[in-house]
Amino acid sequence: MFTPIAYQAIKKGIYLLNCTFKIIRNMKTFAIDSEYIQLIRLLKASRMAQSGGEAQQLVVEGLVKVNGVLESRKRAKLRPGDVVEYNGQKVEITAEE
């Protein structure tokens, strides 16, 4: 079963790295089937940012934390176990099962 975000992406012909997206106790999880995902791609795919340009701007302005530390690298490689925070929202990266 697809999450609403994945279903909408599939309907539009967009592929999200074969990922799944779940919400568990006020923290979303984002499963990836590759070694890593870039920070700006995660911000877009998890709907924390509406576009790639907005995702880049959030990082440049110092509004995004990775594992509790401000992240300034737009293309930081996020791996399973990393937690991204922005505007009170948290997303944990997990490996696809």
C-alpha positions as CSV (number, residue, x, y, z in Angstrom):
1,M,0.0,0.0,0.0
2,F,1.4,3.4,-1.0
3,T,1.3,6.5,1.3
4,P,-0.7,9.4,-0.1
5,I,2.6,11.2,-1.1
6,A,4.0,8.2,-2.9
7,Y,0.6,7.6,-4.6
8,Q,0.4,11.3,-5.9
9,A,4.0,11.0,-7.1
10,I,3.3,7.8,-8.9
11,K,0.2,9.3,-10.5
12,K,2.3,12.2,-11.8
13,G,5.0,9.9,-13.1
14,I,7.6,11.0,-10.4
15,Y,9.7,8.3,-8.8
16,L,10.9,8.9,-5.2
17,L,13.8,6.5,-5.0
18,N,11.4,3.6,-4.2
19,C,10.9,5.1,-0.7
20,T,8.1,4.9,1.8
21,F,6.9,7.6,4.2
22,K,5.3,6.9,7.5
23,I,4.4,9.0,10.6
24,I,5.3,7.5,14.0
25,R,4.8,9.5,17.2
26,N,5.2,13.0,15.8
27,M,8.3,11.9,13.9
28,K,8.0,10.9,10.2
29,T,10.2,8.1,8.9
30,F,11.5,8.1,5.3
31,A,12.8,4.8,4.0
32,I,15.3,4.8,1.2
33,D,16.5,1.8,-0.9
34,S,19.9,3.3,-1.6
35,E,23.0,4.1,0.5
36,Y,22.0,7.7,1.0
37,I,19.7,10.6,0.0
38,Q,20.8,14.2,-0.4
39,L,19.4,16.7,2.1
40,I,17.6,18.9,-0.4
41,R,16.0,15.9,-2.1
42,L,14.8,14.7,1.3
43,L,13.3,18.2,2.1
44,K,11.4,18.1,-1.2
45,A,10.3,14.5,-1.0
46,S,9.1,14.8,2.6
47,R,7.2,18.0,1.7
48,M,9.2,20.1,4.2
49,A,9.9,22.3,1.1
50,Q,7.7,22.9,-1.9
51,S,10.5,23.0,-4.4
52,G,14.2,22.4,-4.8
53,G,14.9,26.2,-4.7
54,E,13.0,26.5,-1.4
55,A,14.9,23.5,0.0
56,Q,18.3,25.1,-0.9
57,Q,17.2,28.4,0.7
58,L,16.2,26.7,3.9
59,V,19.6,25.1,4.2
60,V,21.5,28.3,3.2
61,E,19.5,30.3,5.9
62,G,20.5,27.8,8.6
63,L,17.0,26.6,9.3
64,V,17.7,22.9,9.0
65,K,19.3,20.6,11.5
66,V,20.7,17.1,11.0
67,N,21.1,15.0,14.1
68,G,20.6,18.1,16.2
69,V,23.3,20.2,14.5
70,L,22.7,23.0,11.9
71,E,23.6,21.7,8.5
72,S,25.0,24.1,5.9
73,R,25.7,21.6,3.1
74,K,22.8,21.4,0.7
75,R,23.8,18.1,-0.7
76,A,24.8,16.5,2.6
77,K,24.4,12.7,2.4
78,L,21.8,11.4,4.8
79,R,22.0,7.8,5.7
80,P,19.7,5.5,7.8
81,G,19.6,6.6,11.4
82,D,20.0,10.4,10.6
83,V,17.2,12.7,11.8
84,V,16.4,15.9,10.0
85,E,14.6,18.8,11.7
86,Y,12.9,21.9,10.3
87,N,10.2,24.1,11.7
88,G,9.2,21.7,14.4
89,Q,9.0,18.7,12.0
90,K,11.4,15.7,12.3
91,V,12.1,13.1,9.7
92,E,14.2,10.0,10.5
93,I,15.9,8.2,7.6
94,T,15.4,4.4,7.6
95,A,16.5,1.6,5.3
96,E,13.9,0.1,3.0
97,E,12.8,-3.3,4.2
